[in-house]
């Protein structure tokens, strides 16, 4: 079982509040990671914006309907594998953002540059180290737990009991290493909330043979849960995808997603199924925003790392106006669904409408065929 660290009641209340906040933001994603509002920044009102986090940028070319081709064959027997691979890719990217993102890098710099912490660790002063660590955890960073050691001995460990995705590094003072740190920007329940809200898939968190009672996850786990493959559970048939994760401060976790595969999907081409699933992720992320021209760039930065799609946002209606984009030039028109060629490459289009402060928007995502 995972080790449990019990802090003061005040600290546990803080961790709970952060977990609740994570229900509406996505730490590690450029738009949603600020442990607060997704209302500011991004594209200027009425002006197209190029996202800094978009998977690809274009500097020339345009989009045109793809050349007529023979219809793609139905996904058929490969449907379960294709859908599960897409869902698993997004879940893996959500976890990856907890380990490496601009916000994680910013938190790392704060820890490594906090003079009171460095001085306390260099002196081996436990009380001063704990005070410095507590200051960092409570200083509106994304950090939910921080552990500091010196010569292998723990000087301070402040944070919640069920944490994943630890990030580690060295503490240096005046040119020499005085200690080490581990921190995390995410707890188990926060990650579960992100996956269920952005993907809509139930999941199980396990440590060895033990299922963890994480809020929002399935507990107890289905009997005979495989790492991958088919599973019958509560009258439904699922495909299972399992990703490896790390517990804090050490130890292995397995996160298994149970993906429902409706039989009707077998009639769709695998590429269409893939694009539709990623399009649904983009739509789910949009619901976490009160969309406005000022934060469309943030929405793009939050979505593109998960889907690797090109995103174009315009007003809906007979005379659409471009508001934001992840690539230039902006196509003069895009189908609601279908395929297009953009800069010489074939993409499948998924679009949806979303409310905003300036009326209904049409958000189009292009995914490579």
Secondary structure, 3 states (H helix, E strand, C coil): CCCCCCCCHHHHHHHHHHHHHCCCCCCCCCCCCCCCCCCCCCCCCCCCCECCCCCCCCCCCCEEECCCCCCCCCCHHHHHHHHHHHHHHHHHHHHHHHHCCHHHHHHHHHHHHCHHHHHHHHHCCHHHHHHHHHHHHCCCCCCCEEEEEECCEEEEEEECCCEECCEEEEEEECCEEEEEEEEECEEHHHHHHHHHHHCCCEEEEEECCEECCCCCCCCCCCCCCCCCEEEEECCEEEEEEEEEEEECCCCEEEEEEEEECCHHHHHCCHHHHHHHHHHHHHHHHHCCCCCCHHHHHHHHHHHHHHHCCEEEEEECCCCCCEEEECCCCCCCCCCCEEEEEECCEEEEEEEEEECCCCCCEEEEEEEEC
